[in-house]
Amino acid sequence: MRCVYGPPGRQARSLLPLSAIGARAVTTIEGIGATSNGMKVQQAWLDLEVVQCGYCQSGQIMSAAALLTAIPHPDDADIDAAMAGNICRCGTYVRIRQAIKRAAQQAG
């Protein structure tokens, strides 16, 4: 799982000590749907039925939302770079990429 903190879209592994974050706001998977990009990513995930086992989905969704915050209309190379390190045991990478692109289209 990842958390988003500091400047919009900046990510950190959930293993980051809280003391390293200080007074900056933290958005976790439980609150990502309240953000504009998080809501779009979650809806795209549902629309394209991305989830299979669900093991990796928190990290995938957090990374995708952070990507769209940093790069509203990412290309394939941007998606690859942002999603690197998120391993999907079920191999839904094609649907993950499609969902990110769909969420980006919703941004306008």
C-alpha positions in Angstrom: 0.0 0.0 0.0 1.2 3.5 -0.6 0.3 6.8 0.9 0.3 10.2 -0.8 1.7 13.1 1.1 3.3 16.5 0.8 3.1 18.1 -2.6 0.2 16.7 -4.6 1.0 13.3 -6.0 4.2 12.7 -4.0 4.2 9.1 -2.9 5.8 7.1 -0.1 5.7 3.5 0.8 3.4 2.8 3.8 6.6 1.7 5.7 7.7 5.4 5.9 7.8 6.4 9.5 5.2 8.9 10.5 8.0 11.2 11.9 9.3 11.6 8.4 6.0 13.1 7.2 5.7 15.7 10.0 2.6 17.9 9.7 1.9 17.2 6.0 -1.5 15.8 5.1 -1.7 12.0 4.4 -4.2 10.4 2.1 -4.6 6.6 2.4 -6.6 4.1 0.4 -9.5 4.7 2.7 -9.7 8.4 1.8 -8.5 8.4 -1.8 -12.1 8.2 -3.1 -12.7 11.6 -1.6 -10.1 13.1 -4.0 -11.0 14.0 -7.6 -8.4 11.7 -9.2 -9.0 8.9 -6.6 -12.7 8.9 -7.4 -12.0 8.7 -11.1 -9.5 5.9 -10.7 -11.8 3.9 -8.4 -14.6 4.3 -10.9 -12.4 3.2 -13.8 -11.3 0.2 -11.8 -14.9 -0.8 -11.3 -16.0 -0.1 -14.9 -13.2 -2.2 -16.3 -13.4 -4.9 -13.6 -9.6 -4.6 -12.9 -9.7 -6.4 -9.6 -9.2 -10.2 -9.4 -7.8 -11.3 -6.0 -7.4 -7.7 -4.7 -4.0 -8.2 -3.1 -2.3 -5.4 -4.9 -5.2 -3.0 -5.5 -4.5 -0.5 -2.7 -1.0 0.2 -4.0 -2.2 0.1 -7.6 -5.0 2.6 -7.0 -2.8 4.9 -4.9 -0.1 5.0 -7.5 -2.5 5.6 -10.3 -4.2 8.5 -8.5 -0.8 10.0 -7.7 0.2 9.6 -11.3 -2.8 11.5 -12.5 -2.2 14.3 -10.0 1.3 14.7 -11.3 0.6 14.0 -15.0 -3.1 14.4 -15.9 -2.7 12.7 -19.3 0.0 10.1 -19.0 1.4 8.1 -21.9 2.4 4.5 -21.7 5.9 5.3 -20.5 4.6 7.6 -17.7 2.2 4.8 -16.6 5.0 2.2 -16.7 7.3 4.4 -14.6 4.6 5.3 -12.1 3.4 1.7 -11.6 6.8 0.1 -11.4 7.1 -1.8 -8.2 3.4 -2.6 -7.9 3.2 -6.3 -8.6 -0.1 -7.9 -9.6 -0.2 -11.6 -8.8 -3.1 -12.1 -11.2 -1.5 -10.2 -14.1 -4.2 -7.6 -14.7 -1.6 -5.1 -16.0 -3.5 -4.6 -19.3 -6.7 -3.7 -17.4 -4.8 -1.5 -15.0 -3.3 0.5 -17.9 -6.8 0.8 -19.5 -8.3 2.0 -16.2 -5.6 4.7 -15.8 -6.2 5.9 -19.3 -10.0 5.9 -18.7 -9.6 7.9 -15.5 -7.3 10.4 -17.4 -10.0 10.9 -20.0 -12.5 11.7 -17.3 -10.2 14.6 -16.2 -11.1 16.3 -19.5 
